[in-house]
Amino acid sequence: MTDTAEEVSRIGSRWQPGPDGLLLDVRDLQVEFRTREGVAKAINGVDFDLYEGQTLAILGESGSGKSVTAQAIMGILDSPPGFVTGGTVEYCGTDLLKLPESRRRTVRGPEISMIFQDALSALNPVFPVGWQIAEMFRKHRGMNRSDAMREAVRLMERVQIPGAQQRAKAYPHQFSGGMRQRIMIAMAIALDPAILIADEPTTALDVTVQAQIMQLLADLQDERKMGLILITHDLGVVADVADRIAVMYAGRIVEQADVFDLYANPGHPYTKGLLESIPRVDLKGQELSAIGGLPPNLLAIPPGCPFHPRCRYAQDVCKDGAPPPLREVGRNRYAACHFAEDVLREGAHQ
Amino acid sequence: MVRYIIRRLLQMIPVVLGTTFLIYTMVFGLGDPAKGRCGERPCPPAYIAKFNAEYNLDKPLVLQYLLYLGKLVHGNLGVNFYGNDVSQELTTRYPITIKLTIIAILFELVVGIAAGVLAGIRKNGFLDNLVLVSTLLVVSIPVFVIGALAQMVFGVKLQWFPVTSTQGTLGQLILPGLVLGSLSVAYVARLTRTSLVENLRADYVRTARAKGLSRGRTVGVHTLRNSLIPVITYVGADVGALMGGAIVTERIFNINGIGNFIYQSIYNHDGQSVVGAVTVLVLVFLLINLIVDILYGVLDPRIASD
């Protein structure tokens, strides 16, 4: 294919992060899905940034827009029905949303790559895993089959797959869940990307394997100084590895803070509700707290603060007008709530 | 793999025994094969006795069948009621049916898959609707209408193709081959389209895009290979069916193939030829299905390893 040669010629000119290590700068990102039932506003103005070696966790319920955010950054939204309708996604100073598809493609894999929740369905069932990893080297680096395969085996060894040499010829269904996710990871880090997006990487795995995979991701990140975006709904997974957390609700970031600050004292009622709904050993026997109500229908997001129907702090001001903006409510922490200070103060007393 | 093939071959034995016994019983057990052999008049008793003795018809049915089977394992299909060797009759006709099948299958694969892919990659687009409507049209017309129509238009009026195919040369067989494959082409196109549309939504396609692969490679390599699995199943079964001869198409174009032979044999009450031909058809059908199943494992590794 002609684009292979084109891609090879560009290897020399790698993208350079900003002087402060800024890799990714997402501003006011908006995504909607145009369906037969109407327009679903999946992402309504998302802002965050990511630095070299930083781990940002994006936390939220299903339907909060966390996976869609990742897909919009990658440029792999199913379109139609999904459309990016506004905002910028600047990678190393260049707005990816303005790049033509042919150039955008050279970013996916070598610069930003992604792993998915269910590695069994995310890997192609009819090709050997080694072949699928080697494809990265063949298509982006123009390597021949045998060199690419040697690189693939080397990567499989790096992600600790026993007997990598032989296992490279096996198919995805011949691996266990954890091993499959390792293969996904090997494929994603093959070209040494600056950013790795992990979309619920451990959700489909059992708990002991979850820990191993998270450890592997953390090690790889250390080793390569990658920026890691970890998308999850599992607060437990986040606590150990993340530096910073963005909590999403109805396509907006409702709170963003360093992981320790957020866990110590949430600044948004939604985050507070999430943290209270984690089962705790010291509260054994007590009824588990849950956030009442359901996440909003994205076809009809309530006016005002989208969380107000479920919020115990809600006042009249929350019910109309524009949603409260994400504002600075403390040192390096942001919350999108009219009563963030009250929530924080209340938490500090507990 | 070898064990799998051996197991499959062993499974064929009861199938072959069952089908041949059924066809033998239907042809020789349910009526008097000697009836009507002498035109309007009844046959002389001496002739009937000689005829029955020659074809073992004077013995009990099960014994008849076993005697037939005994010859069959030596590859001997016997002599038909006209004194011709049935194996010989089949050998001269099979190459024509094979040629016809190859043309039809190539047509199905090339045109059917191409149309299905073009329709599937732009779902609800112009090509998609064109393919859906035209295949619906083809599916709803019986093959004898398509055959006669094609013969009339392309053979008689436009004279692009010969009207009949009596010698069974490749050039003569193109039009009948297209007619024969027309119905399946429509099914293959629809099957490919549906399968492709479904697979394009699969997670591994999203992965292929996340890997920065071109759209051509995402569709042509990653999606198509998976989408073709049901198509190959269908085409495989179709090869088996087409190898059995196409009675209607061969009649329309006067092709001297297996289908026509079976038709003539039934028409002439030539039981020996009917049983011989059907026995061979069963064997061919089973063998082709085995080959397709083995190929299937190549296409879908999840099946091969079981």
Interface residues (C-beta under 8 A of the other chain):
Chain A: M1 D3 Q71 M74 I76 D78 R105 T106 V107 R108 G109 P110 S113 M114 F116 D118 S121 A122 L123 N124 P125 V126 F127 P128 E135 M136 K139 H140 Y171 H173 Q174 M184 M187
Chain B: R201 A202 D203 Y204 R206 T207 A208 R209 A210 K211 G212 L213 S214 G216 R217 H222 R225 N226 L299 D300 P301 R302 S305
